Each structure stands twice: as C-alpha cells, then as structure tokens.
C-alpha cells in the first residue's frame, strides 16, 4: 500500500521563491509543481518541495530523471499500463487537492493484465496528484449558498474506501471501512457543519491515515441504556454521557418533572422555589451544611478554589497526577521534569502545583509548603484511574490539611451520587471541607454544585440569618454570579433525579456498583485466559479499559461496529437502566473484537500479569502515614473496620 508510479515531469516553471534545500535533501527537478502536494510530503519537518535523495531504482524500472518519495515496487511480468478515466468533482468544496480536469494521459496506474480496471477514486489514490497542475488547489469550505440546506445530501461520502496511500494493517483498514459504511449520515453531518462549528470532539484522535474515519457518531434518540444514531444503528451506551446519565437516558422521574416545569415557564431573575428543595436534598444526601449552584463542574471547581483562598488568605493550589478538574487555567496543568507546566498553549498557571498521586513524598511536600497552600484538590476515585482507590492516602491528606489550615476539596463531579448516595465522603467516611458535584444528580442536564462546611460556604452570601431579630450576614464574602445558575429546568431535573434516588435508597448505587464489578471480573477472566493485552478496572459503576501498546486503539471502532457506544477517552459508566441483556451484549462485543484482532494476525497473545496493566487499589498503609484506619463501606453498604495495616488487595478483589 502506498506505492505509486512516479508522475511524468510537468511543464510548469519553477516557483520564483525556491529556498535552498535543507542538508541531506535535493531540490526538485526543473518544472516540478510547487509546492509539492501535501499528501506526498516525504518528511513533515521539511518544507515543500524537498525530499530525500533518490535511492537506486530496483530492477524492473528504468531510472527516472527525478527522485520519488516512495520506493518502486517490482514490476509484474504481466503488467500493462492502465489509464484511469477523468472524473470531475461533483462539489468543488470537497474535491481533492488535484484538479479533476487534468489530462488522463498524465498519469498511469500499473495493474496486472487481465485484472479489472480500478475505480476512479482508487486509481487516483495510486497515481497521485496530476503533475500538470502548477499549484495544488486549497480546499475551501463551501459557501453559505452551497451549504444552505441542513440536509446531509450536501455532502455524502463518495466511497467507504480508505486511501491506498494510507499505510495500515489490512485488519485496521477493514475495520475502519466497516465503520464508514455503517455511519455515512454521521460523517456527512459532521462535514457539512465543520466550516461553522468549531468543536474539538470533531477532530479528537485525528491521525492522517485514519482521516476518513475521524468523526463522531450523531445521535437521534436515547432511552435507558440504549442509543440510536441518525443512520438507524442501535448501541448499548457505555459512555454514559461522560458520567452524567447514572439513571439512564430520559428517565421518567426526570422527564416528568422537566415537563411539569416547562409547562409553567422558566423565567430567570426571581428565585425558584425548587432550588431550595434541591439544596435540602443535596445536604441531606451528602452531609454537607450548605450548597450553591453553578452551570458546570469547571465553574464549581473555580468557586471552591476561590472560597478556599478567601478562608485561608493563601494562594497555592495542589492537584495530583492523572487528575481532571475541568478546563480552567487554575487546574489545566501537568508534570514535566519535576515541574508543573500548563497543559496546553494559551493556559496561564502561576499558583497551581501538581504532585504524584498516592505517594508518600507528596504528603511530605504538602507539609513543607503548607504556609503557601490554600487548597488541596483531589478526585476520591480518578476518572482516569478507576483502579486506584486511595483510601489511606485520602485519610492522610485529611489529617495534614486539618493540621496546617489547608482546605481539602473533594472533586466529586464523577463520584457524587454514583459511588454512594452520599458520595465518596460517606463511602469512605472521610469528611472534606468542600466538595463539588454535578453530572449524576441532574439526570442529564447541565449543573455544577459546591457544597461543604458553613464556615467556607458563608463566603458566598455572608452566612445564615433570620427575620424579626438583629441577625445579619457576618462572614466576609467573595464575588459569585451567573445568569443561568439555578435554571428552573435544571432544578426540576435535579429534583426529579434526587427524589427518585431517595425513594430507592442506597441500594440503587450498590446494585449498579456490583453489576459493574461482575461485568469487569467476567471480562478480565476471559482476557487473562486468551492472553489479550487488555484489562478493565472499576470504581463503583465507573470502569475503564487499560491496555499496553497501540494495537488496542482500534478496539473502540470494533465496539462501535458491534453496537456498543463508547468514546476515545476509554472511561466508561454503567447506568441503573442497563439490563442483564445489555451487559451480555457488552461482554460479547469485547470478546468478538479481541478475537477478530487475534484471527487477523493484527495482535498476538501476550500472557502478562494483571499488574502490568493496572495497580493495586492503594499503596500506602496506615502505619506509613501515621493514622488510624476506621474502615469504609463496601458495595453492599456494609462498614468494614480495619485498624491494622491496609490489605494488599489484588485488582478486582472486592473491598472486604
């Protein structure tokens, strides 16, 4: 794949501003098109039109007067030149970089005699751009007149074939082509709106060889644990809307309350009575004193940091490796050579430090620098590390932060109302100063919540006071505002979801946790037996795929082709409405996908131990950190007291 017959020299004059070639490269021959067409860049770091010196041509080909970026394949003994017919592009906005009107005699594709002539698209892929074009045409987006209709007919994929120039294993090519054939309307919808719609998800995981399959599924309907896309394909959903739909899509308890509020209207400005009812339920579930509403988890984290700085009169913030706390500058950092640096261009960071998670040295660093730290921010179970359950580390953090006037903030946007009805604080019996929530408690609607002890939450409104006496707001306040905070529709969704959770009791979360654990254990037993370089780890009803190497990256496309919807981040969620039939379908899809990779020769068995993929639940013991371990609550809502050293649990062992 990727071989082509070098095009004949063109007659175009050389570009007037040719710079000298870099060392080790040669300039193009006179008359060669400038710039060299992008699909044929020999090395991306070199500006067009340079390419490496030509290798000696293999036998069977005469020497050519100019170098070619690809080695020449052996010439078949029965080969005959085949001239592909020209085919004008139906839509100039989506035409390839080469001109369709180039003379058909300019290039020739060599095929064995007696074989069928290749399609126009395939011939173009083999032959490359026509050399008669002086400069490649820049791909311009369609005009508003051309793309005025919202119909996917304005762009439909002309072929499901991956370019022959893309170097990839045949199994990968076949899997991607199956995906494209199943979802042509999704691909068309993404392309039609790309000119106007700037969305990083539409380019997530972009790889040039996989370009034709780089697009997101467009959904049409969601109910329970099932999704339907606009092509009519049905999926069991394990992406869970990034953890939002703990109750499942379109849960009746949520829909009924939302419809009731829609009928009444959703004016902003005046207070909404439902907001007060929701606040009571949240404090009742979590054991916090007070709470406040935002629009997203990122806003909730920002408000928690601001309240911590207000309470401590310090500026520093500590986060931990592999954590995610939203997309604000205050938390978008990473570790690089023992330094904390911004995660991406455009991000400014001055006061945030990232430390290694579940590590004794991190605890010591916090002790040494406590005078500058306002808040320690941590996910009780990280969405990126479902295998890590750092109960002892969390208890040690609680002790250190209390001793040094540091605000401990639990980011429970993922674990809140999912791991346990009261979140990780009640699950592990650890009380943080502040906690942030979202996702599961709103039944699919956007919400962010900050909750915690009154002495910190009073920084929003001055504290509790009553009428008919001399009481007044006494606490120093910081600034907080937001037009859509406490939106009536969101409050209705929260009320419906929380009321349903209260009616069902703590067993609602416990049952979903056990359902997830059983599925992960079943799959891991099979994966271990066949030597697949893949394991699943779970924390409550959150689970994640862990693998070694890049071979498993095609797994997500395999699962989509087999009716299991997931996403490239590999963090997955079980919901209340997933049935036993859904779980059997997930298990079957994973097994079939892995077996297909084995059967094609794309992947070989590697019988590696579990700890090569995931780690034990925790690495520290109570004696190491100098605390008394007063136990935890397991998935059956049973409290276990372990005053001695923490158990060295293997992955997937139930926490008993």
C-alpha positions, 0 to 999 in steps of 0.5 A: 500500500502506498506505492505509486508510479512516479508522475511524468515531469510537468511543464510548469516553471519553477516557483520564483521563491525556491529556498535552498534545500535543507542538508541531506535533501535535493531540490526538485527537478526543473518544472516540478509543481510547487509546492509539492502536494501535501499528501506526498510530503516525504518528511513533515519537518521539511518544507515543500518541495524537498525530499530525500535523495533518490535511492537506486531504482530496483530492477524492473524500472528504468531510472527516472530523471527525478527522485520519488518519495516512495520506493518502486515496487517490482514490476509484474511480468504481466503488467500493462499500463492502465489509464484511469478515466477523468472524473470531475468533482461533483462539489468543488468544496470537497474535491481533492487537492488535484484538479479533476480536469487534468489530462488522463494521459498524465498519469498511469496506474500499473495493474496486472493484465487481465485484472479489472480496471480500478475505480476512479477514486482508487486509481487516483489514490495510486497515481497521485496528484496530476503533475500538470497542475502548477499549484495544488488547489486549497480546499475551501469550505463551501459557501453559505449558498452551497451549504444552505440546506441542513440536509446531509445530501450536501455532502455524502461520502463518495466511497467507504474506501480508505486511501491506498496511500494510507499505510495500515494493517489490512485488519485496521483498514477493514475495520475502519471501512466497516465503520464508514459504511455503517455511519455515512449520515454521521460523517456527512453531518459532521462535514457539512457543519465543520466550516461553522462549528468549531468543536474539538470532539470533531477532530479528537484522535485525528491521525492522517491515515485514519482521516476518513474515519475521524468523526463522531457518531450523531445521535437521534434518540436515547432511552435507558441504556440504549442509543440510536444514531441518525443512520438507524444503528442501535448501541448499548451506551457505555459512555454514559454521557461522560458520567452524567446519565447514572439513571439512564437516558430520559428517565421518567422521574426526570422527564416528568418533572422537566415537563411539569416545569416547562409547562409553567415557564422558566423565567430567570431573575426571581428565585425558584422555589425548587432550588431550595428543595434541591439544596435540602436534598443535596445536604441531606444526601451528602452531609454537607451544611450548605450548597450553591449552584453553578452551570458546570463542574469547571465553574464549581471547581473555580468557586471552591478554589476561590472560597478556599483562598478567601478562608485561608488568605493563601494562594497555592493550589495542589492537584495530583497526577492523572487528575481532571478538574475541568478546563480552567487555567487554575487546574489545566496543568501537568508534570514535566521534569519535576515541574508543573507546566500548563497543559496546553498553549494559551493556559496561564498557571502561576499558583497551581502545583501538581504532585504524584498521586498516592505517594508518600513524598507528596504528603511530605511536600504538602507539609513543607509548603503548607504556609503557601497552600490554600487548597488541596484538590483531589478526585476520591476515585480518578476518572482516569484511574478507576483502579486506584482507590486511595483510601489511606492516602485520602485519610492522610491528606485529611489529617495534614490539611486539618493540621496546617489550615489547608482546605481539602476539596473533594472533586466529586463531579464523577463520584457524587451520587454514583459511588454512594448516595452520599458520595465518596465522603460517606463511602469512605467516611472521610469528611472534606471541607468542600466538595463539588458535584454535578453530572449524576444528580441532574439526570442529564442536564447541565449543573455544577454544585459546591457544597461543604462546611458553613464556615467556607460556604458563608463566603458566598452570601455572608452566612445564615440569618433570620427575620424579626431579630438583629441577625445579619450576614457576618462572614466576609464574602467573595464575588459569585454570579451567573445568569443561568445558575439555578435554571428552573429546568435544571432544578426540576431535573435535579429534583426529579433525579434526587427524589427518585434516588431517595425513594430507592435508597442506597441500594440503587448505587450498590446494585449498579456498583456490583453489576459493574464489578461482575461485568469487569471480573467476567471480562478480565477472566476471559482476557487473562485466559486468551492472553489479550493485552487488555484489562478493565478496572472499576470504581463503583459503576465507573470502569475503564479499559487499560491496555499496553501498546497501540494495537488496542486503539482500534478496539473502540471502532470494533465496539462501535461496529458491534453496537456498543457506544463508547468514546476515545477517552476509554472511561466508561459508566454503567447506568441503573437502566442497563439490563442483564441483556445489555451487559451480555451484549457488552461482554460479547462485543469485547470478546468478538473484537479481541478475537477478530484482532487475534484471527487477523494476525493484527495482535498476538497473545501476550500472557502478562500479569494483571499488574502490568496493566493496572495497580493495586487499589492503594499503596500506602498503609496506615502505619506509613502515614501515621493514622488510624484506619476506621474502615469504609463501606463496601458495595453492599453498604456494609462498614468494614473496620480495619485498624491494622495495616491496609490489605494488599488487595489484588485488582478486582478483589472486592473491598472486604 
